[in-house]
Amino acid sequence: MRLWFLALLCCLLGSFARADLSVTTPLVRLLPLRAGMQHEGRITFQNTSALPLTVRVAQADFHLSVDQGAQLSAPGSTPQSNAPWVTVDNRPYTLAAGESVTVPFRVQVPADAPNGSRWSAILVEANLPTVPVNTPDGAKTNVSVQVVRTYVTSVVTVLGETGAGAVLLDFARPTLALDTRTVEGKPQPAHTLNVEFLNAGVQATTALLTAQVFSGGKPVAQAELDQMLALPGEGRVTKFSLPLLPPGDYEVVLLADAGGDDVFGARFALTVRP
């Protein structure tokens, strides 16, 4: 929980930091494997600032929840964890300004591993310089914040043959929230569509999510979310960025394309009140 809270805090305050960290490799690794197989992977991260940065690499388990979001826990602590199968060099790395480092990791599936989906995470994190907190009018205070930037790379192993019903994606409880976005340097009112994204099947997958908004049968807005991870028996709240919708009645069509024949959809009615 500490790591996830600090990552969230960093997202809120990261724009004030002079040093920063980025991960340039995919954050979701979906690995179709078999018992006894081995997979070699790499994670590349970069110090994107003009200051030196010390980066830590660690393992963790994680759980997705529509109520509490993503929760981290000790590696190997959950029944569906594959953390004992994953080996990664977790020593600290000191990066000069602009320097990149590639860290290898290995997944070794036991010969007697049962079929099914298992998952864990590799964390890449760094303490950024302490950030002073000023008042809204710019006055200095005695308060400062230690910002921690954390990236979570999901390592998901899928063992066994897939079949009809292995992936079963669905959407539930859509809501519209008034939001503000910066367009050409200026804040603009907008809407965010929040919707629960669920996998009621038995196999993990990733999916391209699309939200299409119609008014009077005509399309008025569309948004996409790519490579959204869907874990069996778990869910998450997804957020689609939409333009500001005028008051009125709307129809929202949601699609989840997991590749091949695995395409799922749902249709909802929403009303924007004055």
Secondary structure, 3 states (H helix, E strand, C coil): CHHHHHHHHHHHHHHHCCCCEEECCCCEEEEEECCCCEEEEEEEEEECCCCCEEEEEEEEEEEEECCCEEEEECCCCCCCECHHHEEECCCCEEECCCCEEEEEEEEECCCCCCCEEEEEEEEEEEECCCEECCCCCCCCCCCEECCEEEEEEEEEEEECCCCCCCCCEEEEEEEEEEEEEEECCEEEEEEEEEEEEEECCCCCEEEEEEEEEEECCEEEEEEEEEEEEECCCCEEEEEEEEECCCCEEEEEEEEEECCCCCEEEEEEEEEECC
